[in-house]
Amino acid sequence: MVMKFRVFFAINFPKKIQLILKDTLNILQQSIQEKIHWTSFYNLHITLGFLGNIQSEHIPQLIEHTKLQLGNCESFSLQLEKIQLFPSTKKPRIISFSTTPNDQLKEIVDCIRQAILATGYSTETRAFRGHLTLGRLRGAHVQGKLLEEIQLPTLLPIRVTQIDLLESQLGKGLPCYIPLAHFILK
């Protein structure tokens, strides 16, 4: 029987940033009374590439291709910008932080997509739009204007020094993300 893993590439956050994001989530939860499935602060990440189910024997190959692709990529600063409804205000599915446009982040996403393709899996073809999912709307109707009025802590730039390959294990409770590989940036 072929084992399959549900995997994705992501930027995870250090504990210090997680605690600031936890405060942000608490403020949002108190300010928005709609039914929203909020992300647990320790699961917050920015997805850079999602593969879905991948055969377990392809994971070492994916890791090697990713090491080659990311080998010359440098660490960079990432700025979480503003709270937004994603993908649009007319039909929002999530509440998220957008990221400021960043050439280094785009380069890393392109490298990850090349590694995924080299392993024999398909990738997203749309342009990458960096965002940090804070909550998923379940039939809720949140107004963009309400989000603008909420006073949130100031978020300083975040230094990104590694990219993670994670396995997502879905169960009855919250998803569990297990690191499969870490790719250190220069």
C-alpha positions in Angstrom: 0.0 0.0 0.0 1.3 3.4 -1.0 1.5 5.9 1.9 0.5 9.5 1.1 1.3 12.6 3.0 -0.5 16.0 2.7 2.4 18.4 2.4 3.1 22.1 1.9 5.9 24.7 2.1 5.5 27.5 4.6 7.1 30.3 6.5 6.6 29.6 10.2 7.1 32.3 12.9 9.3 32.4 15.9 7.7 32.3 19.4 8.0 36.1 19.9 6.0 36.8 16.7 3.5 34.0 17.5 2.7 35.8 20.8 2.1 39.1 19.1 -0.1 37.3 16.6 -1.9 35.6 19.5 -2.8 39.1 20.9 -4.0 40.1 17.4 -6.2 37.1 17.2 -7.7 37.8 20.6 -8.5 41.4 19.6 -10.2 40.2 16.4 -12.2 37.5 18.2 -13.5 40.1 20.7 -14.3 42.6 18.0 -16.0 40.4 15.4 -19.1 38.6 16.6 -19.6 36.6 13.4 -19.1 32.8 13.3 -15.5 32.4 12.2 -13.2 29.4 12.5 -10.1 31.1 13.9 -6.7 29.7 13.3 -4.8 28.7 16.4 -1.9 31.0 17.0 0.7 28.2 17.0 -0.6 27.0 13.5 -0.2 30.5 11.9 2.1 30.4 8.8 2.3 31.7 5.3 1.8 29.0 2.7 4.3 29.2 -0.2 3.4 26.1 -2.0 0.7 23.4 -1.5 1.1 19.9 -2.9 -1.8 18.1 -1.3 -1.3 14.4 -1.2 2.2 13.2 -2.2 3.5 9.6 -2.2 5.8 9.1 0.7 8.6 7.8 -1.5 8.7 11.2 -3.4 9.4 13.2 -0.3 13.2 12.7 -0.3 13.3 13.7 -4.0 11.2 16.8 -3.2 13.5 17.7 -0.4 16.6 17.3 -2.7 15.0 19.4 -5.5 14.1 22.1 -3.0 17.6 22.2 -1.5 19.0 22.8 -5.0 16.4 25.4 -5.9 16.7 27.4 -2.6 20.5 27.0 -2.3 21.3 30.5 -3.4 18.2 32.2 -1.9 18.9 34.8 0.8 17.1 35.5 4.1 14.8 38.6 3.9 12.5 40.8 5.8 8.7 40.3 5.5 6.2 42.8 6.5 2.6 41.9 7.4 0.6 44.7 6.1 -3.1 45.0 6.7 -6.1 42.9 7.6 -8.1 42.0 4.6 -10.9 39.8 3.4 -9.5 37.2 0.9 -9.8 36.5 -1.9 -12.2 39.5 -2.3 -14.5 41.7 -0.3 -17.6 40.5 -2.3 -17.1 36.8 -1.7 -14.6 36.5 1.3 -13.6 33.1 2.5 -10.9 34.1 5.0 -9.7 37.0 7.1 -5.9 37.4 6.6 -2.9 39.7 6.9 -1.6 40.7 3.5 2.2 40.9 3.0 3.9 43.8 1.3 5.1 43.0 -2.2 8.6 41.4 -1.9 10.9 40.3 -4.8 12.8 37.9 -2.6 9.6 36.2 -1.5 8.4 35.9 -5.1 11.8 34.4 -6.0 11.5 31.8 -3.2 8.0 30.9 -4.3 9.2 30.5 -7.9 12.0 28.2 -6.7 9.6 26.1 -4.7 7.3 25.7 -7.7 10.3 24.6 -9.8 11.2 22.0 -7.1 7.6 20.7 -7.1 7.5 20.5 -10.9 10.9 18.6 -10.9 9.4 16.1 -8.5 6.5 15.4 -10.9 3.7 17.3 -9.2 1.7 20.3 -10.5 1.8 23.8 -9.0 -0.4 26.8 -8.7 -0.4 28.8 -11.9 -1.8 32.0 -10.5 0.5 34.8 -9.3 1.5 34.3 -5.7 -0.4 36.6 -3.2 1.3 36.3 0.2 -1.1 36.2 3.1 -1.4 34.9 6.6 -4.8 33.3 7.3 -6.2 34.4 10.6 -9.7 32.9 10.3 -12.1 31.1 7.9 -15.6 32.5 7.3 -18.3 30.0 7.7 -21.3 31.8 6.3 -20.3 34.9 8.2 -20.7 38.4 6.6 -17.8 40.5 7.9 -17.6 44.1 6.6 -14.3 45.3 5.4 -15.0 48.6 7.1 -15.2 46.8 10.4 -11.7 45.4 9.9 -10.4 48.9 9.3 -11.8 50.2 12.5 -10.2 47.5 14.8 -7.0 48.8 16.6 -4.4 46.1 16.3 -0.8 45.9 17.7 1.9 47.2 15.3 3.7 44.4 13.6 7.4 45.0 13.0 9.2 43.4 10.0 9.8 39.7 10.4 13.2 38.2 9.4 12.7 35.1 7.4 15.7 32.8 7.7 14.2 29.4 6.8 11.4 27.7 4.8 9.7 24.6 6.1 8.2 21.6 4.4 5.3 20.5 6.6 3.0 17.6 6.7 -0.6 18.5 7.5 -2.4 15.8 9.6 -6.1 16.4 9.7 -8.2 14.9 12.5 -11.3 15.6 14.5 -9.7 18.6 16.2 -7.3 21.2 14.9 -4.9 20.3 12.1 -1.4 19.3 13.2 1.6 20.4 11.2 4.7 18.2 11.4 8.0 19.5 10.0 9.5 17.2 7.4 12.4 19.5 6.4 13.9 22.9 7.1 15.6 24.9 4.4 18.0 27.5 5.8 18.3 30.7 3.7 21.7 32.4 3.3 
